[in-house]
Structure formats: C-alpha cells, structure tokens
Amino acid sequence: MIRKLKKIEYELKNIDIQLTPHVFCHAFAITSQLSGADLFDIVRSLSHRKMKTTMIYLKKFFARKQHVMN
C-alpha cells in the first residue's frame, strides 16, 4: 500500500494537491458511484453513520451529472 501511495504521490508531484485519507474517501465515493454501486453500500463502506454525510461527499458529483443531463 505504501508503494502505491508513493507512486501516486510521485505521479502527482507537479500538481498542487495534498493526498490525505479524506481525499481518498471522496475519490472512493465518486468512483464507486460511477461504477454503479448502491448508495447504501457506499455509506457502509465509508463507515458513515448517516447517509447525509456520504451525500456531502457526492454533492458536486451529482450537481455535475445533473448539469450534463440538462
């Protein structure tokens, strides 16, 4: 796992972004949604107590998706 993180960090070295567990959680939620995962499964995978918390993670994703549909 550490090797993978180091590789990602190296590949993103010219991009001004901090890789934190929180960033990975957002990426996991969005990737899961794009892959067709059920929202409840995403909530459970992230160990959120409330669906509302997961929806905050996906808010921008859903907004962009809605914008494209219009």
C-alpha positions in Angstrom: 0.0 0.0 0.0 2.8 2.4 0.9 4.5 1.8 -2.5 1.2 2.6 -4.3 0.8 5.8 -2.4 4.4 6.8 -3.1 3.8 6.1 -6.8 0.7 8.2 -6.8 2.5 10.9 -4.9 5.3 10.8 -7.5 2.9 11.0 -10.4 1.2 14.0 -8.9 4.3 15.8 -7.8 3.7 18.7 -10.2 0.0 19.1 -9.1 -0.7 21.2 -6.1 -2.7 18.7 -4.1 -2.4 17.1 -0.7 -3.0 13.4 -0.6 -4.9 12.7 2.6 -7.2 9.9 3.7 -10.1 12.3 3.3 -9.2 12.9 -0.3 -9.1 9.2 -0.9 -12.6 8.8 0.8 -14.0 11.3 -1.6 -12.4 9.6 -4.6 -13.7 6.2 -3.4 -17.2 7.5 -3.1 -17.2 9.1 -6.5 -15.5 6.1 -8.2 -18.0 3.7 -6.5 -20.9 5.8 -7.7 -19.6 5.9 -11.3 -19.2 2.1 -11.1 -22.9 1.8 -10.3 -22.5 0.9 -6.6 -25.6 1.3 -4.5 -25.5 4.4 -2.3 -26.2 2.4 0.8 -23.2 0.2 0.1 -21.0 3.3 -0.3 -22.3 4.6 3.0 -21.4 1.3 4.7 -18.0 1.1 3.0 -17.1 4.5 4.3 -18.4 3.7 7.8 -20.6 6.7 7.8 -23.4 6.7 10.4 -25.6 8.9 8.2 -26.4 8.8 4.5 -26.3 12.6 4.7 -22.5 12.5 5.3 -21.9 10.4 2.1 -24.2 12.7 0.2 -21.9 15.6 1.1 -19.1 13.7 -0.5 -21.1 13.2 -3.7 -22.8 16.6 -3.8 -20.6 18.1 -6.5 -20.7 14.8 -8.5 -24.5 14.8 -8.6 -24.5 18.5 -9.5 -22.2 18.0 -12.4 -24.2 14.9 -13.5 -27.4 16.9 -13.4 -25.8 19.8 -15.3 -24.7 17.4 -18.1 -28.2 15.9 -18.3 -29.7 19.4 -18.8 
